[in-house]
Amino acid sequence: MISRKKLEEKYLTIAEAKELLEKRRAEGLEENPEEPMFYEARISLEHAERFVKLRSEQAMELKEKLTGLFDWLDERLAAKFVDLMPEDYFDIRIIFSKEDYTPTPEEAEEIIRLLDDYRE
């Protein structure tokens, strides 16, 4: 049996995942034009295309800015913010419903202001 080990763990936004899946589809078209991707990858790409809110470069930039904003805001939460793009304090509280920390309304407003700069 082949075993696999985890080399690294990184949280991706939907936009970043979409970019990776599109690259994989392009590689797959060269290898096998009839079926360039597995079923699960095709479904994941369809989902990403449907729900992506930003381009990959914008998503990476916003995620980086969010992680630098507060000490308690890690890469996982920043990716959630980029994917969901909450619009008010209530939406942010829902994201933090199972977290140990809940941001203050002032912190939430700062996050929303930063997200507003990237909204279309």
OpenMM code with the backbone's topology and positions (N, CA, C; nanometers):
from openmm import Vec3, app, unit

residues = "MET ILE SER ARG LYS LYS LEU GLU GLU LYS TYR LEU THR ILE ALA GLU ALA LYS GLU LEU LEU GLU LYS ARG ARG ALA GLU GLY LEU GLU GLU ASN PRO GLU GLU PRO MET PHE TYR GLU ALA ARG ILE SER LEU GLU HIS ALA GLU ARG PHE VAL LYS LEU ARG SER GLU GLN ALA MET GLU LEU LYS GLU LYS LEU THR GLY LEU PHE ASP TRP LEU ASP GLU ARG LEU ALA ALA LYS PHE VAL ASP LEU MET PRO GLU ASP TYR PHE ASP ILE ARG ILE ILE PHE SER LYS GLU ASP TYR THR PRO THR PRO GLU GLU ALA GLU GLU ILE ILE ARG LEU LEU ASP ASP TYR ARG GLU".split()
positions = [
    Vec3(0.0844, -0.1176, 0.0000),
    Vec3(0.0000, 0.0000, 0.0000),
    Vec3(0.0893, 0.1244, 0.0000),
    Vec3(0.0505, 0.2195, -0.0791),
    Vec3(0.1258, 0.3439, -0.0878),
    Vec3(0.0781, 0.4367, 0.0235),
    Vec3(0.1740, 0.4877, 0.0976),
    Vec3(0.1357, 0.5828, 0.2020),
    Vec3(0.1804, 0.7218, 0.1604),
    Vec3(0.1113, 0.8194, 0.2100),
    Vec3(0.1425, 0.9580, 0.1783),
    Vec3(0.1623, 1.0343, 0.3071),
    Vec3(0.2514, 1.1297, 0.3028),
    Vec3(0.2677, 1.2135, 0.4200),
    Vec3(0.2451, 1.3587, 0.3793),
    Vec3(0.1979, 1.4328, 0.4731),
    Vec3(0.1687, 1.5733, 0.4494),
    Vec3(0.2988, 1.6519, 0.4534),
    Vec3(0.3262, 1.7230, 0.3458),
    Vec3(0.4488, 1.8014, 0.3388),
    Vec3(0.4289, 1.9401, 0.3991),
    Vec3(0.3136, 1.9986, 0.3723),
    Vec3(0.2827, 2.1290, 0.4302),
    Vec3(0.1317, 2.1486, 0.4274),
    Vec3(0.0869, 2.2436, 0.5058),
    Vec3(-0.0549, 2.2753, 0.5105),
    Vec3(-0.0697, 2.4246, 0.4875),
    Vec3(-0.1573, 2.4593, 0.3961),
    Vec3(-0.1783, 2.5989, 0.3632),
    Vec3(-0.3264, 2.6193, 0.3353),
    Vec3(-0.3826, 2.7248, 0.3890),
    Vec3(-0.5230, 2.7553, 0.3659),
    Vec3(-0.5356, 2.8382, 0.2394),
    Vec3(-0.6196, 2.7914, 0.1478),
    Vec3(-0.6400, 2.8592, 0.0209),
    Vec3(-0.7780, 2.9226, 0.0167),
    Vec3(-0.7858, 3.0310, -0.0555),
    Vec3(-0.9165, 3.0901, -0.0833),
    Vec3(-0.9758, 3.0163, -0.2034),
    Vec3(-1.1018, 3.0384, -0.2283),
    Vec3(-1.1659, 2.9763, -0.3448),
    Vec3(-1.0986, 3.0245, -0.4730),
    Vec3(-1.0593, 3.1511, -0.4772),
    Vec3(-0.9937, 3.2052, -0.5967),
    Vec3(-0.8598, 3.1361, -0.6223),
    Vec3(-0.7834, 3.1105, -0.5168),
    Vec3(-0.6553, 3.0415, -0.5326),
    Vec3(-0.6767, 2.8967, -0.5770),
    Vec3(-0.7777, 2.8311, -0.5204),
    Vec3(-0.8088, 2.6938, -0.5593),
    Vec3(-0.8532, 2.6883, -0.7053),
    Vec3(-0.9309, 2.7865, -0.7468),
    Vec3(-0.9762, 2.7922, -0.8861),
    Vec3(-0.8572, 2.8033, -0.9808),
    Vec3(-0.7617, 2.8875, -0.9463),
    Vec3(-0.6430, 2.9038, -1.0306),
    Vec3(-0.5653, 2.7719, -1.0416),
    Vec3(-0.5482, 2.7010, -0.9295),
    Vec3(-0.4781, 2.5720, -0.9313),
    Vec3(-0.5534, 2.4691, -1.0155),
    Vec3(-0.6856, 2.4658, -1.0020),
    Vec3(-0.7655, 2.3707, -1.0792),
    Vec3(-0.7622, 2.4025, -1.2281),
    Vec3(-0.7619, 2.5295, -1.2632),
    Vec3(-0.7535, 2.5666, -1.4047),
    Vec3(-0.6188, 2.5259, -1.4640),
    Vec3(-0.5116, 2.5417, -1.3860),
    Vec3(-0.3797, 2.4965, -1.4333),
    Vec3(-0.3798, 2.3459, -1.4544),
    Vec3(-0.4400, 2.2734, -1.3603),
    Vec3(-0.4463, 2.1275, -1.3708),
    Vec3(-0.5281, 2.0859, -1.4925),
    Vec3(-0.6371, 2.1576, -1.5207),
    Vec3(-0.7191, 2.1255, -1.6382),
    Vec3(-0.6380, 2.1484, -1.7659),
    Vec3(-0.5620, 2.2583, -1.7720),
    Vec3(-0.4798, 2.2862, -1.8894),
    Vec3(-0.3741, 2.1773, -1.9095),
    Vec3(-0.3118, 2.1329, -1.7998),
    Vec3(-0.2143, 2.0238, -1.8094),
    Vec3(-0.2821, 1.8950, -1.8540),
    Vec3(-0.4015, 1.8710, -1.8010),
    Vec3(-0.4754, 1.7503, -1.8358),
    Vec3(-0.5199, 1.7487, -1.9805),
    Vec3(-0.5508, 1.8643, -2.0363),
    Vec3(-0.5898, 1.8716, -2.1778),
    Vec3(-0.4756, 1.8292, -2.2685),
    Vec3(-0.3533, 1.8620, -2.2283),
    Vec3(-0.2370, 1.8214, -2.3077),
    Vec3(-0.2151, 1.6704, -2.2987),
    Vec3(-0.2372, 1.6152, -2.1794),
    Vec3(-0.2126, 1.4727, -2.1576),
    Vec3(-0.3250, 1.3860, -2.2148),
    Vec3(-0.4495, 1.4242, -2.1853),
    Vec3(-0.5644, 1.3437, -2.2263),
    Vec3(-0.6800, 1.4372, -2.2619),
    Vec3(-0.6928, 1.4766, -2.3868),
    Vec3(-0.7965, 1.5735, -2.4254),
    Vec3(-0.9398, 1.5259, -2.4006),
    Vec3(-0.9624, 1.3936, -2.3987),
    Vec3(-1.0976, 1.3424, -2.3799),
    Vec3(-1.1475, 1.3606, -2.2374),
    Vec3(-1.0584, 1.3400, -2.1413),
    Vec3(-1.0962, 1.3560, -2.0007),
    Vec3(-0.9794, 1.4179, -1.9253),
    Vec3(-0.9737, 1.5527, -1.9238),
    Vec3(-0.8565, 1.6193, -1.8646),
    Vec3(-0.8528, 1.6189, -1.7121),
    Vec3(-0.9692, 1.5983, -1.6461),
    Vec3(-0.9735, 1.6047, -1.4994),
    Vec3(-1.0598, 1.4923, -1.4447),
    Vec3(-1.0297, 1.4541, -1.3212),
    Vec3(-1.1166, 1.3606, -1.2519),
    Vec3(-1.2490, 1.4283, -1.2188),
    Vec3(-1.3485, 1.3472, -1.1912),
    Vec3(-1.4820, 1.3982, -1.1607),
    Vec3(-1.4800, 1.4976, -1.0445),
    Vec3(-1.4122, 1.4623, -0.9362),
    Vec3(-1.4090, 1.5480, -0.8180),
    Vec3(-1.3455, 1.6825, -0.8483),
    Vec3(-1.2411, 1.6826, -0.9292),
    Vec3(-1.1753, 1.8078, -0.9661),
    Vec3(-1.2659, 1.8938, -1.0536),
    Vec3(-1.3402, 1.8301, -1.1444),
    Vec3(-1.4354, 1.9064, -1.2291),
    Vec3(-1.5433, 1.9714, -1.1441),
    Vec3(-1.5960, 1.8973, -1.0483),
    Vec3(-1.7001, 1.9515, -0.9601),
    Vec3(-1.6438, 2.0659, -0.8763),
    Vec3(-1.5217, 2.0494, -0.8276),
    Vec3(-1.4577, 2.1545, -0.7480),
    Vec3(-1.4360, 2.2803, -0.8314),
    Vec3(-1.3952, 2.2644, -0.9552),
    Vec3(-1.3751, 2.3797, -1.0431),
    Vec3(-1.5074, 2.4496, -1.0720),
    Vec3(-1.6120, 2.3731, -1.0965),
    Vec3(-1.7445, 2.4337, -1.1187),
    Vec3(-1.7885, 2.5141, -0.9968),
    Vec3(-1.7671, 2.4582, -0.8793),
    Vec3(-1.8015, 2.5283, -0.7557),
    Vec3(-1.7211, 2.6578, -0.7435),
    Vec3(-1.5930, 2.6499, -0.7691),
    Vec3(-1.5070, 2.7678, -0.7587),
    Vec3(-1.5492, 2.8750, -0.8583),
    Vec3(-1.5790, 2.8362, -0.9798),
    Vec3(-1.6224, 2.9330, -1.0809),
    Vec3(-1.7525, 3.0009, -1.0407),
    Vec3(-1.8391, 2.9270, -0.9755),
    Vec3(-1.9692, 2.9808, -0.9369),
    Vec3(-1.9597, 3.0763, -0.8175),
    Vec3(-1.8700, 3.0485, -0.7226),
    Vec3(-1.8706, 3.1224, -0.5969),
    Vec3(-1.7511, 3.2144, -0.5746),
    Vec3(-1.6583, 3.2194, -0.6667),
    Vec3(-1.5414, 3.3058, -0.6480),
    Vec3(-1.5855, 3.4523, -0.6540),
    Vec3(-1.5282, 3.5334, -0.5673),
    Vec3(-1.5648, 3.6743, -0.5607),
    Vec3(-1.4530, 3.7669, -0.6067),
    Vec3(-1.3288, 3.7194, -0.6041),
    Vec3(-1.2138, 3.8011, -0.6419),
    Vec3(-1.1230, 3.7212, -0.7345),
    Vec3(-1.0348, 3.7927, -0.8038),
    Vec3(-0.9296, 3.7248, -0.8790),
    Vec3(-0.8267, 3.6712, -0.7800),
    Vec3(-0.7484, 3.5750, -0.8241),
    Vec3(-0.6527, 3.5085, -0.7358),
    Vec3(-0.5518, 3.6065, -0.6756),
    Vec3(-0.5007, 3.6981, -0.7568),
    Vec3(-0.4024, 3.7946, -0.7072),
    Vec3(-0.4634, 3.8839, -0.5996),
    Vec3(-0.5870, 3.9283, -0.6235),
    Vec3(-0.6553, 4.0122, -0.5252),
    Vec3(-0.6791, 3.9348, -0.3968),
    Vec3(-0.7193, 3.8090, -0.4093),
    Vec3(-0.7482, 3.7265, -0.2920),
    Vec3(-0.6230, 3.7065, -0.2073),
    Vec3(-0.5094, 3.6799, -0.2720),
    Vec3(-0.3845, 3.6612, -0.1974),
    Vec3(-0.3426, 3.7908, -0.1282),
    Vec3(-0.3570, 3.9018, -0.1984),
    Vec3(-0.3208, 4.0319, -0.1411),
    Vec3(-0.4092, 4.0657, -0.0218),
    Vec3(-0.5401, 4.0440, -0.0365),
    Vec3(-0.6335, 4.0732, 0.0726),
    Vec3(-0.6085, 3.9818, 0.1922),
    Vec3(-0.5824, 3.8546, 0.1667),
    Vec3(-0.5551, 3.7603, 0.2757),
    Vec3(-0.4305, 3.8034, 0.3531),
    Vec3(-0.3298, 3.8496, 0.2808),
    Vec3(-0.2068, 3.8962, 0.3453),
    Vec3(-0.2326, 4.0209, 0.4302),
    Vec3(-0.3123, 4.1136, 0.3773),
    Vec3(-0.3445, 4.2347, 0.4534),
    Vec3(-0.4253, 4.2014, 0.5778),
    Vec3(-0.5184, 4.1073, 0.5664),
    Vec3(-0.6013, 4.0690, 0.6815),
    Vec3(-0.5180, 4.0032, 0.7908),
    Vec3(-0.4243, 3.9165, 0.7539),
    Vec3(-0.3435, 3.8507, 0.8562),
    Vec3(-0.2523, 3.9503, 0.9274),
    Vec3(-0.2157, 4.0575, 0.8608),
    Vec3(-0.1323, 4.1593, 0.9236),
    Vec3(-0.2103, 4.2594, 1.0063),
    Vec3(-0.3418, 4.2565, 0.9964),
    Vec3(-0.4263, 4.3551, 1.0635),
    Vec3(-0.4314, 4.3353, 1.2142),
    Vec3(-0.4529, 4.2119, 1.2589),
    Vec3(-0.4637, 4.1799, 1.4009),
    Vec3(-0.3821, 4.0550, 1.4318),
    Vec3(-0.3346, 4.0427, 1.5559),
    Vec3(-0.2582, 3.9248, 1.5965),
    Vec3(-0.3434, 3.7989, 1.5976),
    Vec3(-0.4698, 3.8113, 1.6318),
    Vec3(-0.5561, 3.6947, 1.6450),
    Vec3(-0.6118, 3.6463, 1.5114),
    Vec3(-0.5908, 3.7207, 1.4047),
    Vec3(-0.6451, 3.6848, 1.2735),
    Vec3(-0.5427, 3.6012, 1.1974),
    Vec3(-0.5663, 3.4692, 1.1905),
    Vec3(-0.4725, 3.3800, 1.1244),
    Vec3(-0.5110, 3.3579, 0.9779),
    Vec3(-0.4303, 3.2777, 0.9099),
    Vec3(-0.4506, 3.2539, 0.7668),
    Vec3(-0.5841, 3.1851, 0.7392),
    Vec3(-0.6259, 3.0963, 0.8266),
    Vec3(-0.7518, 3.0240, 0.8085),
    Vec3(-0.8700, 3.1197, 0.8107),
    Vec3(-0.8744, 3.2078, 0.9097),
    Vec3(-0.9841, 3.3039, 0.9192),
    Vec3(-0.9785, 3.4063, 0.8068),
    Vec3(-0.8583, 3.4470, 0.7696),
    Vec3(-0.8449, 3.5425, 0.6599),
    Vec3(-0.8993, 3.4828, 0.5301),
    Vec3(-0.8724, 3.3548, 0.5065),
    Vec3(-0.9247, 3.2887, 0.3868),
    Vec3(-1.0782, 3.2839, 0.3901),
    Vec3(-1.1351, 3.2609, 0.5079),
    Vec3(-1.2814, 3.2616, 0.5203),
    Vec3(-1.3380, 3.3991, 0.4883),
    Vec3(-1.2742, 3.5030, 0.5401),
    Vec3(-1.3211, 3.6389, 0.5121),
    Vec3(-1.3161, 3.6688, 0.3633),
    Vec3(-1.2084, 3.6290, 0.2970),
    Vec3(-1.1949, 3.6550, 0.1536),
    Vec3(-1.3004, 3.5773, 0.0756),
    Vec3(-1.3267, 3.4536, 0.1141),
    Vec3(-1.4255, 3.3724, 0.0436),
    Vec3(-1.5680, 3.4233, 0.0644),
    Vec3(-1.6002, 3.4625, 0.1867),
    Vec3(-1.7379, 3.5002, 0.2196),
    Vec3(-1.7658, 3.6491, 0.2038),
    Vec3(-1.6628, 3.7333, 0.2176),
    Vec3(-1.6761, 3.8790, 0.2073),
    Vec3(-1.7947, 3.9314, 0.2906),
    Vec3(-1.7890, 3.9126, 0.4240),
    Vec3(-1.9004, 3.9581, 0.5084),
    Vec3(-1.9213, 4.1081, 0.4963),
    Vec3(-2.0469, 4.1492, 0.5113),
    Vec3(-2.0819, 4.2893, 0.4901),
    Vec3(-2.1088, 4.3668, 0.6178),
    Vec3(-2.1314, 4.2988, 0.7289),
    Vec3(-2.1596, 4.3705, 0.8530),
    Vec3(-2.1124, 4.2886, 0.9739),
    Vec3(-2.1277, 4.3485, 1.0916),
    Vec3(-2.0814, 4.2865, 1.2156),
    Vec3(-2.1530, 4.1542, 1.2423),
    Vec3(-2.2797, 4.1455, 1.2070),
    Vec3(-2.3552, 4.0226, 1.2275),
    Vec3(-2.2932, 3.9070, 1.1477),
    Vec3(-2.2559, 3.9333, 1.0222),
    Vec3(-2.1927, 3.8303, 0.9399),
    Vec3(-2.0590, 3.7857, 0.9993),
    Vec3(-1.9832, 3.8796, 1.0506),
    Vec3(-1.8541, 3.8462, 1.1114),
    Vec3(-1.8750, 3.7639, 1.2381),
    Vec3(-1.9753, 3.7978, 1.3171),
    Vec3(-2.0040, 3.7196, 1.4381),
    Vec3(-2.0394, 3.5761, 1.4030),
    Vec3(-2.1086, 3.5550, 1.2915),
    Vec3(-2.1435, 3.4188, 1.2492),
    Vec3(-2.0167, 3.3398, 1.2153),
    Vec3(-1.9223, 3.4034, 1.1477),
    Vec3(-1.7970, 3.3366, 1.1145),
    Vec3(-1.7234, 3.2955, 1.2416),
    Vec3(-1.7322, 3.3775, 1.3449),
    Vec3(-1.6627, 3.3515, 1.4711),
    Vec3(-1.7471, 3.2727, 1.5711),
    Vec3(-1.8596, 3.2177, 1.5293),
    Vec3(-1.9485, 3.1512, 1.6239),
    Vec3(-1.8842, 3.0331, 1.6958),
    Vec3(-1.7909, 2.9638, 1.6320),
    Vec3(-1.7259, 2.8493, 1.6957),
    Vec3(-1.5817, 2.8776, 1.7343),
    Vec3(-1.5434, 3.0024, 1.7315),
    Vec3(-1.4064, 3.0404, 1.7667),
    Vec3(-1.3996, 3.0811, 1.9136),
    Vec3(-1.2801, 3.0810, 1.9678),
    Vec3(-1.2591, 3.1224, 2.1066),
    Vec3(-1.2664, 3.2734, 2.1228),
    Vec3(-1.2374, 3.3448, 2.0164),
    Vec3(-1.2331, 3.4910, 2.0226),
    Vec3(-1.3419, 3.5494, 1.9332),
    Vec3(-1.4050, 3.6548, 1.9789),
    Vec3(-1.5009, 3.7289, 1.8979),
    Vec3(-1.4513, 3.8727, 1.8870),
    Vec3(-1.4387, 3.9245, 1.7657),
    Vec3(-1.3884, 4.0611, 1.7510),
    Vec3(-1.4875, 4.1637, 1.8047),
    Vec3(-1.4331, 4.2747, 1.8483),
    Vec3(-1.5184, 4.3843, 1.8931),
    Vec3(-1.5824, 4.4494, 1.7712),
    Vec3(-1.6882, 4.5263, 1.7916),
    Vec3(-1.7490, 4.5960, 1.6769),
    Vec3(-1.6499, 4.6872, 1.6039),
    Vec3(-1.5573, 4.7474, 1.6778),
    Vec3(-1.4583, 4.8347, 1.6144),
    Vec3(-1.3623, 4.7533, 1.5260),
    Vec3(-1.3201, 4.6369, 1.5749),
    Vec3(-1.2330, 4.5510, 1.4947),
    Vec3(-1.3060, 4.5010, 1.3710),
    Vec3(-1.4327, 4.4658, 1.3889),
    Vec3(-1.5135, 4.4184, 1.2764),
    Vec3(-1.5296, 4.5282, 1.1717),
    Vec3(-1.5505, 4.6507, 1.2147),
    Vec3(-1.5635, 4.7625, 1.1208),
    Vec3(-1.4349, 4.7831, 1.0424),
    Vec3(-1.3214, 4.7654, 1.1069),
    Vec3(-1.1934, 4.7788, 1.0384),
    Vec3(-1.1773, 4.6702, 0.9320),
    Vec3(-1.2195, 4.5486, 0.9651),
    Vec3(-1.2156, 4.4384, 0.8691),
    Vec3(-1.3081, 4.4685, 0.7517),
    Vec3(-1.4280, 4.5153, 0.7809),
    Vec3(-1.5254, 4.5450, 0.6760),
    Vec3(-1.4745, 4.6563, 0.5852),
    Vec3(-1.4103, 4.7581, 0.6433),
    Vec3(-1.3536, 4.8656, 0.5611),
    Vec3(-1.2495, 4.8117, 0.4637),
    Vec3(-1.1659, 4.7215, 0.5119),
    Vec3(-1.0649, 4.6625, 0.4256),
    Vec3(-1.1303, 4.5773, 0.3161),
    Vec3(-1.2320, 4.5006, 0.3525),
    Vec3(-1.3023, 4.4196, 0.2538),
    Vec3(-1.3743, 4.5058, 0.1504),
    Vec3(-1.4273, 4.6198, 0.1939),
    Vec3(-1.4978, 4.7102, 0.1026),
    Vec3(-1.4065, 4.7623, -0.0077),
    Vec3(-1.2780, 4.7758, 0.0216),
    Vec3(-1.1835, 4.8206, -0.0807),
    Vec3(-1.1711, 4.7218, -0.1953),
    Vec3(-1.2061, 4.5950, -0.1699),
    Vec3(-1.1931, 4.4907, -0.2703),
    Vec3(-1.3267, 4.4470, -0.3308),
    Vec3(-1.4349, 4.5002, -0.2838),
    Vec3(-1.5656, 4.4613, -0.3398),
    Vec3(-1.5823, 4.5215, -0.4789),
    Vec3(-1.6540, 4.4491, -0.5628),
    Vec3(-1.6792, 4.4992, -0.6983),
    Vec3(-1.8074, 4.5777, -0.7033),
] * unit.nanometer
topology = app.Topology()
chain = topology.addChain("A")
for resn in residues:
    res = topology.addResidue(resn, chain)
    for name in ("N", "CA", "C"):
        topology.addAtom(name, app.Element.getBySymbol(name[0]), res)
